[in-house]
Each structure stands twice: as structure tokens, then as C-alpha cells.
Amino acid sequence: QVGWYNAVLQPAFHLPYPDDTLAFVVLSTPSMFDKALKPFVNKERLKRIRDPVDQCVSHHLSRVREKFPDQKVDVIFDYEILPSRKPKFLAQTAAHVAGAAYYYQRKDVKLDPWGERKMYGVCIHPKYGGWFAIRGLLLFPDIQVLFLEQSAPVDCVSTEEKRIELLEEFNFHWQDGRYRDIIEVKERYSEEQKAYFATPPAERFRLLGLTQEAQ
């Protein structure tokens, strides 16, 4: 329910829908790279590709929308921002309230060791750890789910020590990706996928075999 999301945020971040409105948080798993992105790039090779991942996600969510011809379906992507430069939705908060992944924040650590330092939170999935991404929201404005029961996200980083380690790895060493393996995971990014996301965006095209013309 949209109301679960709005209830934990300041009004400036609220989604403009009634509280009982049905919404889905869309995650991409590690296999997205091989099962969705690479086939999409091969299929779209002769068209204009600007950002392969964003366009791939947009393509697949458009196909989901087509499955509901009699329903109004609103899609918000993780990269969209408002004129105020605020994001259109807070992806990690949405994932947490939907029960998809646990959003670990500074407030989840009882004995805070960081003083005045700014510490950002991070979502961890019980199966994929940090090897996943939150890609968007699907909202069904005409569907009200008054009796939908909220599921709590799985608290898979349950000790104080591990939570401190997670937040420090994410805030101070995020480039090496160690925070993603804070728990034992069932699947992680392939070496090819790691190399792709570690490469500056402008140089990623050649990794996918795209020419300059495709850009």
C-alpha cells in the first residue's frame, strides 16, 4: 500500500495517491544482465541506445503495463527526479516497506560510533545481499487494497557488529563492493557484469559490443 510508504516519510516525499493504492517495487536480480540486458541490446542494436540499463528496464516495464490494458498503470523509475531535484520516490524506503529488502540505517545501530559523520543507509536482500538493484515502482491508481497485510523485510544482518561493518563498508569502501557480501548470498553479479558497472558510463558501450553510432 502507498500508505505504508507515506507513513514513514515527510510530506515532501509522499506519493500523491490514496493510502490504500496498490503498488509494486521492482527489483533486478543478478541474472538480469544475461537474461534481459544483453538480449535487449542485441535486439536494439540498430536503434539509438543512450543508457542500456535504463532503456532495458523501461522496455520491460512497458511490457508489464501492456499486460493490463483495462487498468491504469503508473510507472516511476529509480532515476527520475522532480523539478526540485528530489527523487520521485525513495527507492530503499519503498523496498523496505514492501518487505523486499531490509533498509539498514544509522538508527539500526544502538551504539553509534560515527559522531558527526554523515552515514548513508543501504538495502540488503536476504537472498542476494547487495547484489541487486531497485529499478522502479508500478502503481495501480484504480486498485485499492484495504486489507493487504504488510510483510516485514527479512532482518538478515541482525548483529550490531555486522550492521556497523555493513554501513562502514558501504560508506567508506563502496567501490570495492565488499558490503554486498555482508551475508552469504545465493547469487551474485558475474565478472562481466561487475566489470560493466565498474566502468565509467561513457565507456560501457564497447563492453556490450556497441559501436559509437549506437550511442
Salt bridges, closest charged atoms under 4 A:
ASP34 OD1 - LYS38 NZ 2.99
GLU44 OE1 - LYS47 NZ 3.80
ASP74 OD1 - LYS72 NZ 3.14
GLU80 OE2 - LYS88 NZ 3.52
ASP112 OD2 - ARG106 NE 2.38
ASP155 OD2 - ARG163 NH2 2.71
GLU165 OE1 - LYS162 NZ 3.47
GLU169 OE1 - ARG178 NE 3.30
ASP176 OD2 - ARG178 NE 2.92
ASP181 OD1 - ARG188 NH2 2.69
GLU191 OE2 - LYS194 NZ 3.04
GLU192 OE1 - LYS38 NZ 2.87
GLU203 OE1 - ARG206 NH2 3.95
